[in-house]
Amino acid sequence: MQPTASAYHPSDPFHDLIGESPALLSVIALARKLTHTTATVTLTGESGVGKELFARGIHALRETAGSPFVAVNCGALMASLAESELFGYEKGAFSGADPRGKPGKIELARSGTLFLDEIGELPPELQTKLLRILEDREYYPVGGTRTLHSDCRFIAATNRNLALLVEQGKFREDLYYRLSVLELDIPPLRRRSEDIPLLAEAFASRFGCAKPLDSGLHALLAQHPWPGNIRELRNAIERLCVLSASESPMAEHLPPAVLRSAAQGSPLSNQQAEQSPSLPRQGVLSDWLANYERRFIESALKETSGNKQAAAQLLGISRMTLYKRIGTLFGNDSPN
């Protein structure tokens, strides 16, 4: 049986990639095949899926201990300084430069890995020079006249559609084909939803949650689409741990976006989404809204078999608030 990513030994290069879903394990299996290649690897996937964790895993898999891993966010490079940041510069190359010169990121990554994050944001003039390095392993520092040789391995990453950028004339076609030889697509969290509980518990432990997350909270987390992927989930659990302090983590400690998803994902709201509710024929708006609120509470209690704590979490309110709303809306006809 295939091991789960969460069960890997701490010495395994991919032990930080928590999950047991087939979508994740299949990508890790592909990454393991890159041990002996020096070819450039490109990681694609939405923002927050963990591309840098994969890059670090591939680096640890291929390189010796102590080899440098240098990360560069291409989207954060200032256009005027991007070339000198990557390639370095010789002394006196430009006004204000260090008189001793300065090595670039490519030189700093010698005998290791240069991770080019957000490669789709690389300025066009640098795309040409990067292509030459990938092809010939040679480059010139800014203001330099001697050719330098690069022996680092390159890993690129992007959350953009490079093929579309090529069609729009924003990315070099030859560089695109050079980068797409070994491409790994990291799945978004919504395609590996079975990993959400494992990730949530791992983050809760990391952030020092006083008590474990209960099934009601896990149910709420499972209904959110997580457009920000693992980064969004990590931030949500950190918020949960901070706001719950020494108390039991509750739904009200989750971000509003997660609670909205839970409300929209309930069976009752899905049914309403398919058919717009008709306007009330009699009574005032407050009576109409109270009727719908009663139906939501009844649905939540039915789904949780009468467990008011779990029902409150499903509704995104505290248990005391649920008791108060039941008393106000149902009176003596309180639901079980």
Secondary structure, 3 states (H helix, E strand, C coil): CCCCHHHCCCCCCCCCCCCCCHHHHHHHHHHHCCCCCCCCEEEECCCCCCHHHHHHHHHHHHCCCCCCEEEEEHHHCCCCCHHHHHHCECCCCCCCCCCCCECCHHHHCCCCEEEEECHHHCCHHHHHHHHHHHHHCEECCECCCCCEECCCEEEEEECCCHHHHHHCCCCCHHHHHHHCCEEEECCCHHHCHHHHHHHHHHHHHHCCCCCCCCHHHHHHHHCCCCCCHHHHHHHHHHHHHHHHCCCCCCHHHCCHHHHHHHHHCCHHHHHHHHCCCCCCCCCCHHHHHHHHHHHHHHHHHHHCCCCHHHHHHHHCCCHHHHHHHHHHHHHHHCCC
